[in-house]
Amino acid sequence: MSQEKQKPKEEQEAKQEQKPKQEQEAKQERKPKPKQKPKLAATLILLLVAACAAWLLYARFVAHPWTRDAQVRAGMVQLSPRVSGHLVTVNVQDNQQVKKGDLLFQIDPEPYQLAVDQAKVALALAREGASAMEADVRAAEAMIRQRKAAVETAQKKIEEVKLGIVSADSVVKEAEAGVTYARAVIEQVRARSEEAIREAARARQLSDSRAGAVATAEAREAAAIAVAAQLKSAEAGLTQAQASLEKAKTARDEADLRLDTAKSSLIETQTAIETTVANRDKASAALGETGDANQHVRQALVAVERAELNLKWTAIYAPADGYITNMNLQNDTLVTQGHPFALFVDSSSFRVDAYFQETKLKNIAAGDKVMVTIMGHKHQKIEGEVESIGFAINPPRIAATEGPANLVPTIAPTFEWIRLAQRVPVRIKLKDIPDDLHLVSGMTASVAIRK
C-alpha cells in the first residue's frame, strides 16, 4: 500500500517538472522565424497598392467623371438678307474677325429709298384726304346747326302766324258784325226814308186844299231828304264795312297762306336736316378717327414704316463680336431675301458640350469645376464649369416615335459590354480662353470633372 501511494506522488512531481519545459517550447514555437518577415511585408505592400489603385479608380471614374466624347460648340447665325438686291459694298472677307456694329454688307439702297419717298407722298395724300373729310364733317355739322336754328325760327314764325290768324279771325268777325249792323241800319233808314217820302208826297197833295199844309209838306220833304241822306250814309257805312270785311278776310287768307308757307318751309328744313345728318354720318363713317388715328392715315404710316424698315435692312451689321465664315461674295452679287450667304460665329459663345453616360450624372452638378483639353492642344488646359445638364435626348431606337430628331440631340451610346448606357449632353462654360488658342466649333475635346 505504501508503495502504491508513492507512485502517484512521483508521477505528479514528474509532471510538474515537465510543465516548464513545455512552456518554453511553446514560446519558442510562437516566435517568428527570420525567413517569414519579407513575405509579410510584401503582402502588406500589395494590399496598400491595391487600396490606392481602387481609390484612384473610384476617384477617376466615379467621384470625378471624365469623358473624351465632347465637342467645342459656339453660337452661330446664318447671315441672310431681309430684303433682296445687289450688293454694292462687301466690307469683310471669309474667316475675318469683326466687331459688334461693323457694317458687313450694303445692299443697293436706291430702290428702297424711292419706296420710302413714295410711301411718304401717299401718307401726305392720305392726310389731305382725311383733312378734307374732316372739313366735310365739320361743314355738315355747321349746316345741321344752321338748319336747326332755321327750324326754331320757322316754328316761332308759325306760332306768330297762328296768333295773326286768330287776330285776323277776330277782325273778320268784327267786320262781319259791322256789315250786319250796317245792313240793319240801312233797312231801318230805308224804311224811314220810304215812310218820309210817302209822308212828303201826301203832305204835298194836302198842301193844295188846306191852308198851312205847304209848310208841313216842305218840312216833310226836308225830313225825307234828311232820311235819304242818312240812307246814303248808311249805305256808305255798309260799303265801308264790307270793304273792311273783305280786307279782314284777305288778311286772314294771307295769314293762312303764310302759315302754309311756314309749315312747308319747316318741313323742307327738317327734311334738309335729316339729309344733312345722313351725309354727316356717312362722311363720319368714311372718316373714322381723326388725325393720324384715321385708318387711311394709319395704313399710310404703316407703309412708310415698312419702307423705312426695308431701307434700314439694306445695311447688314455684325450682331456681336465674332467671325465671318463660309462666305464667298463679291460686289454686285444679287442676294435674295431669306437665303443665307455667310455664317457668323459669336466669339463670346464658345463652349463645350460633353456627353456623359447616364450612370455618371449623379456625380455631376451645375457649378462643378471642369478641366477641358482640346485634342489638337493636349498640353493646354482650359478651366471651365458645368453650366447645365440636358433634360432630353433622342435614343436612336425610338427616335422616330419622339418627333423630329432636330428638336432634341440624338447621341449614339458607346459599346461598353452588353447593356449600353445612354449619353446625356452636359454644357460646359469655358473660362479664360487663351488668346493664342484657335477654337473652332466642332473640335474634339476631353472633359474631366473636378469637385
C-alpha positions in Angstrom: 0.0 0.0 0.0 2.8 2.4 0.9 4.5 1.7 -2.4 1.3 2.3 -4.4 0.8 5.7 -2.7 4.4 6.8 -3.5 3.9 6.1 -7.2 1.3 8.9 -7.8 3.4 11.3 -6.0 6.3 10.6 -8.2 4.2 10.9 -11.2 2.9 14.3 -10.1 6.4 15.5 -9.4 7.5 14.3 -12.8 4.6 16.2 -14.5 5.5 19.4 -12.6 9.0 19.1 -13.9 7.8 18.7 -17.5 5.5 21.9 -17.5 8.2 24.5 -17.6 9.9 22.6 -20.5 6.6 22.5 -22.5 6.0 26.3 -21.9 9.5 27.1 -23.1 9.0 25.0 -26.2 5.6 26.7 -26.9 7.2 30.2 -26.6 9.9 29.2 -28.9 7.4 28.0 -31.4 5.4 31.3 -31.3 8.5 33.4 -32.1 8.6 34.3 -35.9 11.1 32.6 -37.8 13.6 35.0 -39.5 12.7 33.8 -43.0 8.9 34.8 -42.8 9.4 38.6 -42.3 9.9 39.5 -46.1 6.7 37.7 -47.1 4.5 39.6 -44.7 5.9 43.0 -45.8 5.3 42.2 -49.4 1.7 41.2 -48.6 1.1 44.5 -46.8 2.6 46.5 -49.6 0.4 44.7 -52.2 -2.7 45.4 -50.1 -1.8 49.1 -49.8 -1.1 49.3 -53.6 -4.5 47.7 -54.3 -6.3 50.1 -52.0 -4.6 53.1 -53.6 -5.4 51.8 -57.0 -9.0 51.2 -56.0 -9.2 54.7 -54.6 -7.7 56.2 -57.7 -10.1 54.3 -60.0 -13.0 55.4 -57.8 -11.9 59.0 -57.9 -11.2 59.0 -61.6 -14.2 57.0 -62.9 -16.9 57.6 -60.2 -16.3 60.6 -57.9 -14.7 62.7 -60.7 -16.3 61.6 -64.0 -14.5 62.3 -67.3 -15.1 61.7 -70.9 -13.4 62.1 -74.2 -16.8 62.3 -76.0 -17.0 66.1 -76.1 -17.1 68.8 -78.8 -16.4 72.5 -78.9 -19.6 74.4 -79.9 -20.4 78.1 -80.5 -23.4 80.3 -81.2 -23.7 80.6 -84.9 -26.1 82.7 -87.0 -26.8 82.3 -90.7 -26.5 85.7 -92.3 -29.4 86.1 -94.7 -30.7 89.4 -96.1 -34.2 90.6 -95.1 -34.5 92.3 -98.5 -33.4 91.3 -101.9 -31.0 93.4 -104.1 -27.5 93.8 -105.5 -24.6 94.2 -103.1 -22.8 97.5 -103.5 -20.4 97.1 -100.6 -18.7 94.0 -99.1 -16.5 95.0 -96.2 -15.4 91.6 -95.0 -13.6 88.5 -96.2 -14.1 84.9 -95.3 -12.9 84.0 -91.8 -12.4 87.6 -90.9 -12.8 88.8 -87.3 -15.4 91.6 -86.8 -16.7 93.8 -84.0 -20.3 94.3 -83.0 -21.9 97.0 -85.1 -19.4 96.8 -88.0 -21.0 97.3 -91.4 -20.6 94.0 -93.2 -22.6 94.3 -96.4 -24.6 97.0 -98.1 -27.4 96.2 -100.5 -28.2 98.9 -103.1 -30.5 101.3 -101.1 -31.8 103.4 -104.0 -34.9 101.3 -104.8 -35.8 101.2 -101.2 -35.2 105.0 -100.8 -37.6 105.6 -103.7 -40.2 103.3 -101.9 -39.8 105.4 -98.8 -40.4 108.6 -100.8 -43.4 107.2 -102.5 -44.8 106.0 -99.2 -44.4 109.5 -97.7 -46.2 111.0 -100.7 -49.1 108.5 -100.1 -49.1 109.5 -96.5 -49.4 113.2 -97.3 -52.3 112.4 -99.7 -54.0 110.3 -97.0 -53.6 113.1 -94.5 -55.0 115.6 -97.0 -57.9 113.3 -97.8 -58.6 112.8 -94.1 -58.5 116.6 -93.6 -60.9 117.1 -96.4 -63.3 114.5 -94.9 -62.9 116.2 -91.5 -63.8 119.5 -93.2 -66.8 117.9 -94.8 -68.0 116.6 -91.5 -67.5 119.9 -89.8 -69.4 121.7 -92.6 -72.2 119.2 -92.3 -72.4 119.8 -88.6 -72.4 123.5 -89.1 -75.2 123.2 -91.7 -77.1 121.0 -89.2 -76.8 123.6 -86.5 -77.8 126.3 -89.0 -80.9 124.4 -90.2 -81.9 123.5 -86.7 -81.8 127.3 -85.9 -83.9 127.8 -89.1 -86.4 125.2 -87.8 -86.6 127.0 -84.5 -87.2 130.3 -86.4 -89.8 128.6 -88.6 -91.6 127.2 -85.5 -91.6 130.6 -83.9 -92.9 132.2 -87.1 -95.7 129.6 -87.3 -96.7 130.4 -83.8 -96.7 134.1 -84.7 -98.7 133.4 -87.9 -101.2 131.4 -85.9 -101.6 134.3 -83.5 -102.1 136.6 -86.5 -104.7 134.2 -87.9 -106.5 134.3 -84.5 -106.4 138.1 -84.6 -107.5 138.2 -88.3 -110.4 135.9 -87.4 -111.4 138.4 -84.7 -111.2 141.3 -87.2 -113.2 139.3 -89.7 -115.8 138.6 -87.1 -115.9 142.3 -86.1 -116.2 143.3 -89.8 -119.0 140.8 -90.4 -120.7 142.2 -87.3 -120.2 145.7 -88.7 -121.7 144.7 -92.1 -124.6 143.1 -90.4 -125.2 146.2 -88.3 -124.8 148.5 -91.4 -127.4 146.4 -93.2 -129.8 146.6 -90.3 -129.3 150.4 -90.2 -129.9 150.6 -93.9 -133.1 148.7 -93.6 -134.2 150.9 -90.8 -133.2 154.1 -92.6 -134.7 152.8 -95.9 -137.9 152.1 -94.1 -137.9 155.6 -92.6 -136.9 157.1 -95.9 -139.7 155.4 -97.7 -142.1 156.5 -95.0 -140.8 160.1 -95.2 -141.2 160.1 -98.9 -144.7 158.9 -98.6 -145.5 161.5 -95.9 -143.9 164.2 -98.0 -145.9 163.2 -101.1 -149.2 163.1 -99.0 -148.3 166.5 -97.5 -147.7 167.9 -100.9 -151.1 166.7 -102.1 -152.8 168.1 -99.0 -151.0 171.5 -99.4 -153.3 172.4 -102.3 -156.5 172.0 -100.3 -155.7 173.3 -96.8 -154.1 176.3 -95.5 -150.7 175.8 -93.8 -150.2 172.5 -95.4 -147.5 173.8 -97.5 -145.2 174.3 -94.7 -145.9 170.9 -93.4 -145.2 169.4 -96.8 -141.9 171.2 -97.1 -140.9 170.0 -93.6 -141.7 166.5 -94.5 -139.9 166.8 -97.8 -136.9 168.1 -95.9 -137.3 165.2 -93.5 -137.4 162.8 -96.4 -134.3 164.4 -97.8 -132.6 164.0 -94.5 -133.6 160.4 -94.2 -132.4 159.8 -97.7 -129.1 161.4 -96.7 -129.0 159.1 -93.7 -129.7 156.2 -96.1 -126.8 157.1 -98.3 -124.6 157.5 -95.3 -125.8 154.1 -94.0 -125.1 152.6 -97.5 -121.7 154.2 -97.4 -121.1 152.7 -94.0 -122.2 149.3 -95.3 -119.8 149.7 -98.2 -117.1 150.6 -95.8 -118.0 147.7 -93.5 -118.0 145.3 -96.5 -114.6 146.6 -97.6 -113.3 146.2 -94.1 -114.7 142.6 -94.1 -113.0 141.9 -97.4 -109.8 143.4 -96.1 -110.0 141.3 -92.9 -110.8 138.2 -95.0 -107.9 138.9 -97.3 -105.6 139.4 -94.2 -106.9 136.2 -92.8 -106.3 134.4 -96.1 -102.8 135.9 -96.3 -102.2 134.7 -92.8 -103.3 131.2 -93.8 -101.0 131.4 -96.8 -98.1 132.5 -94.6 -98.9 129.6 -92.2 -98.9 127.1 -95.0 -95.7 128.6 -96.3 -94.1 128.5 -92.9 -95.2 124.9 -92.4 -93.8 123.9 -95.8 -90.6 125.7 -95.0 -90.4 123.9 -91.7 -90.9 120.5 -93.4 -88.3 121.3 -96.0 -85.8 122.4 -93.3 -86.5 119.3 -91.3 -86.0 117.1 -94.4 -82.8 119.0 -95.2 -81.6 118.4 -91.6 -82.3 114.7 -92.0 -80.4 114.6 -95.3 -77.5 116.6 -93.9 -77.4 114.3 -90.8 -77.3 111.2 -93.1 -74.5 112.8 -95.2 -72.6 113.7 -92.0 -73.0 110.2 -90.6 -71.8 108.8 -93.9 -68.8 111.1 -94.0 -68.0 110.3 -90.4 -68.2 106.6 -91.1 -65.9 107.1 -94.1 -63.5 109.3 -92.0 -63.4 107.1 -88.8 -60.9 108.5 -86.4 -59.4 111.9 -86.9 -55.8 113.0 -87.4 -53.1 110.2 -87.5 -55.6 107.8 -85.9 -57.5 107.8 -89.2 -57.5 104.3 -90.7 -56.3 105.6 -94.1 -53.6 107.6 -92.5 -52.6 104.7 -90.3 -52.3 102.5 -93.3 -50.1 105.1 -95.0 -48.0 105.4 -91.8 -47.5 101.6 -91.7 -46.4 101.7 -95.3 -43.9 104.4 -94.5 -42.6 102.4 -91.6 -42.3 99.3 -93.7 -40.5 101.1 -96.4 -38.1 102.7 -93.9 -37.5 99.4 -92.3 -36.7 97.8 -95.7 -34.3 100.7 -96.3 -32.7 100.1 -92.9 -32.3 96.3 -93.7 -30.2 97.1 -96.8 -27.3 97.6 -94.4 -26.2 94.3 -92.6 -24.2 94.8 -89.4 -22.3 92.4 -87.2 -24.7 91.3 -84.4 -21.8 90.8 -81.9 -18.0 90.3 -81.8 -17.1 87.2 -83.8 -16.1 85.8 -87.1 -17.4 85.6 -90.6 -17.0 82.2 -92.2 -18.3 80.1 -95.2 -18.6 83.3 -97.3 -17.9 83.7 -101.0 -19.4 87.0 -102.1 -18.4 89.9 -104.4 -19.7 93.3 -105.2 -22.8 93.4 -107.4 -23.8 89.9 -106.3 -27.6 89.5 -106.2 -28.7 88.3 -102.8 -32.2 87.0 -102.2 -34.4 87.6 -99.1 -34.2 84.8 -96.7 -31.3 82.9 -98.4 -28.2 82.7 -96.3 -24.9 83.7 -97.9 -22.5 83.6 -94.9 -22.1 82.3 -91.3 -21.5 84.4 -88.3 -19.8 82.8 -85.2 -20.1 84.6 -81.9 -16.7 84.7 -80.3 -18.1 85.1 -76.8 -20.3 82.0 -77.1 -17.7 79.2 -77.3 -18.5 76.3 -75.0 -18.0 72.6 -74.8 -20.8 70.0 -75.0 -19.7 66.9 -73.2 -21.6 63.7 -73.5 -21.5 61.7 -70.2 -23.0 58.3 -69.5 -26.3 58.5 -67.7 -24.7 56.4 -64.8 -22.3 59.2 -64.1 -24.7 62.1 -63.9 -25.3 61.6 -60.1 -21.7 62.9 -59.6 -22.2 65.9 -61.8 -23.9 69.1 -60.8 -24.2 72.6 -62.2 -21.3 74.8 -60.9 -18.8 71.9 -60.8 -15.3 72.8 -61.8 -14.1 71.3 -65.1 -10.8 70.8 -66.9 -11.1 70.8 -70.7 -8.4 69.5 -73.1 -8.7 70.2 -76.8 -7.5 67.3 -79.0 -5.2 69.5 -81.0 -3.8 71.2 -77.9 -3.4 68.4 -75.4 -0.8 70.3 -73.3 -3.0 73.4 -72.9 -5.7 73.0 -70.2 -8.8 75.2 -70.1 -10.7 75.7 -67.0 -14.5 75.7 -67.0 -17.6 74.8 -65.0 -20.7 72.9 -65.6 -23.4 75.3 -66.8 -26.3 72.9 -67.2 -27.3 69.3 -67.8 -29.6 68.3 -70.6 -33.2 67.3 -70.0 -34.0 65.4 -73.2 -32.1 63.1 -75.6 -33.3 61.1 -78.6 -32.3 57.4 -78.3 -31.7 56.0 -81.8 -34.1 53.1 -81.4 -37.1 55.3 -80.6 -36.1 58.4 -82.4 -38.9 58.0 -84.9 -41.5 57.9 -82.1 -40.3 61.1 -80.3 -40.7 63.6 -83.1 -38.1 65.2 -85.4 -34.5 64.4 -84.3 -33.5 68.1 -84.7 -35.6 69.0 -81.6 -33.5 67.0 -79.2 -30.0 65.7 -79.7 -29.5 62.1 -80.9 -26.4 60.7 -79.3 -25.2 57.3 -80.1 -24.1 55.3 -77.0 -20.7 53.8 -76.7 -20.5 50.0 -76.5 -19.4 49.0 -73.0 -20.3 45.4 -72.6 -23.8 44.2 -73.1 -26.1 47.0 -71.8 -25.3 50.3 -73.3 -25.8 53.4 -71.1 -27.2 56.4 -72.9 -25.2 59.6 -73.1 -26.6 62.9 -71.9 -25.2 66.3 -73.0 -23.6 68.4 -70.3 -22.9 72.0 -71.3 -19.5 73.4 -70.1 -18.9 77.1 -69.8 -15.2 78.0 -70.7 -13.2 80.4 -68.6 -10.2 82.4 -69.6 -9.7 81.1 -73.1 -6.0 81.7 -74.1 -5.6 84.3 -76.8 -3.4 82.0 -78.8 -5.9 79.2 -78.8 -7.8 79.0 -82.1 -11.1 77.4 -81.2 -13.2 76.0 -83.9 -16.8 74.9 -83.4 -16.8 71.1 -83.9 -13.3 70.4 -82.4 -12.9 67.3 -80.3 -12.3 67.8 -76.6 -11.9 65.8 -73.4 -13.6 66.9 -70.1 -12.8 65.9 -66.6 -15.0 67.0 -63.6 -13.0 68.5 -60.7 -15.0 68.9 -57.5 
